[in-house]
Amino acid sequence: MTLRRRDLLAAGLALPAAARAQGPGGFPNRPIRLIAPFPPGGGVDLTARLLAEPLSRELGQTVVVENRGGAGGVIGVEAMSRAAPDGYTLSLTGAGTITAGPHLRRLPYEALGLTHITRLVRMPFIVAVRTDLPASTLTEFLALAKARELRYASGGAGTSQHLTGELFNQMAGLRMIHVPYRGTGPALNDLAARVVDLYFGDPATLSVINAGGARAMAVTSPQRWPLLPDVPAVAEGVPGYESENWYGLAAPPGLPVEIRGILHAAVVKVMRDPATVRRFDEAGLHPAVMELADYDAFLRADSTRWEGVVRTGNISIDG
């Protein structure tokens, strides 16, 4: 123990969590790579960057965000899964890469066999429509969608956005056509350019809506969303409809229990800090961390839910 460390302890001053309870090999003793498995400009990227700074302070090591997009997030999560299980490579995850993806195609990793740390945030999807779509209310939109085949964008085949649209099709009796993109940014660009009719967007969609590039038609949470209080929930026109988005944090399989515990404690602490909560809430990303056992149960339940949607829709993805 260094003199500086002894002085801090003697003075009763707080040390970062990692300094108070280090894991095998003194974890963490070097920078941590946090993979955002989508390109910049979307909710996954924003979540990673909002988390990195306070987590760096708490762990006492720099958390470096690395964007590795492609295949609906699978490329980035696969890269994490193949890294050494030492806690120095983490990745954001979501339904498309963990709980829905396995029912759509063979993944290059065992989704529920990764070391899952905690859920980070949850939020509704925003049903954002092109500005010239001839529907101004949810009722008019549903009538239009039944009268003609609308084209809806997502951030990639097999993503939670994709399946949220499919669930909408199933529950509302629609036949909207799915148009996958490689991430949120390209999908939003084409929505603003009126190439597609609508997009099931994450909070990054708010910037396009506020700039006049799209209109918010509905949200997918059970009730209206505080950030868009005048926008109806889909359930107001399609009773029982609900599809909230979420992002989680995972490490490679085989991560030592001690390191998993250190990471979980650090993430939960920073995500419950009032200043961090405020920053996430302002971005439309609501902190929703969970205890380890609760998160494992949540993932299993979410997997079962999306398995039903995939089977009902007879959905599959090549590759």
QUIUR-V793537 format. One record per backbone hydrogen bond with DSSP energy under -0.5 kcal/mol. NH is the residue of the N-H (numbers start at 1). CO is the residue of the C=O. Records with the same first field share a line. If there is no record, write none. Layout:
NH: CO + CO
//
This chain:
6: 2
7: 3
8: 4
9: 5
10: 6
11: 7
12: 9
13: 8
17: 58
18: 58
19: 16
20: 16
21: 17
23: 27
26: 23
27: 24
32: 62
33: 88
34: 32 + 64
35: 33 + 90
36: 66
37: 35
38: 36
42: 39
46: 42
47: 43
48: 44
49: 45
50: 46
51: 47
52: 48
53: 49
54: 50
55: 51
56: 52
57: 53
58: 54
59: 55
60: 56
61: 56
64: 32 + 62
65: 63
66: 34
68: 36 + 66
73: 70
74: 71
75: 70
76: 68
77: 73
78: 74
79: 75
80: 76
81: 77
82: 78
83: 80
86: 84
90: 33
91: 250
92: 35
93: 248
95: 246
97: 94
98: 94
99: 94
100: 95
101: 95
103: 100
104: 101
105: 101
107: 105
111: 109
113: 110
114: 110 + 111
115: 251
116: 114
117: 249
118: 249
120: 247
121: 247
122: 286
123: 245
125: 243
126: 201
127: 125 + 218
128: 126 + 199
129: 215
130: 197
133: 130
135: 133
141: 137
142: 138
143: 139
144: 140
145: 141
146: 142
147: 143
148: 144
150: 148
152: 150 + 177
153: 198
154: 179
159: 156
163: 159
164: 160
165: 161
166: 162
167: 163
168: 164
169: 165
170: 166
171: 167
172: 168
173: 169
174: 169
175: 145
177: 150
179: 152
181: 154
183: 155 + 181
187: 183
188: 184
189: 185
190: 186
191: 187
192: 188
193: 189
194: 191
195: 190
196: 190
197: 151
198: 151
199: 128
200: 153
201: 126 + 199
205: 202
206: 203
207: 204
208: 204
209: 205
210: 206
211: 207
212: 209
213: 208
214: 208
215: 129
217: 127 + 215
218: 127
219: 232
220: 125
228: 225
229: 226
231: 228
232: 230
234: 219
236: 233
237: 234
238: 234
241: 238
243: 220
245: 123
247: 121
248: 93
249: 118
250: 91
251: 115
252: 89
255: 252
256: 85
260: 256
261: 257
262: 258
263: 259
264: 260
265: 261
266: 262
267: 263
268: 264
269: 265
270: 266
271: 267
272: 268 + 269
273: 270
277: 273
278: 274
279: 275
280: 276
281: 277
282: 278
283: 279 + 280
284: 281
285: 280
286: 122 + 284
287: 285
288: 120
295: 291
296: 292
297: 293
298: 294
299: 295
300: 296
301: 297
302: 298
303: 299
304: 300
305: 301
306: 302
307: 303
308: 304
309: 305
310: 306
311: 307
312: 308
313: 309
314: 310 + 311
315: 310
317: 104
//
